[in-house]
Amino acid sequence: MNRTPDPAEDGETRRRLAELQVDHNDLEVAIQAIGLSPVPDMMVIGRLKRRKLALKDEIQRLKDQLTPDIIA
């Protein structure tokens, strides 16, 4: 699908992408910290990992939006 790049839309997408990447990294730190506790709460870790995976999927979707379609 060809679309004319909208700089304002791309800027918003890049801002959202950066925000999601920070959230993804924060979740990784939280998962590691909980894992180091004497009795890690595996239910919490599982929820955080699922959220982290959902963020990863959203990050990839946004990256794909920013990458132009090149037909060889």
Buried (B, 14 or more C-beta within 10 A) or exposed (E): EEEEEEEEEEEEBBEBBEEBBEBBEEBEEBBEEBEEEEEEEEEEBEEBEEBBEEBBEBBEEBEEBEEEEEEE
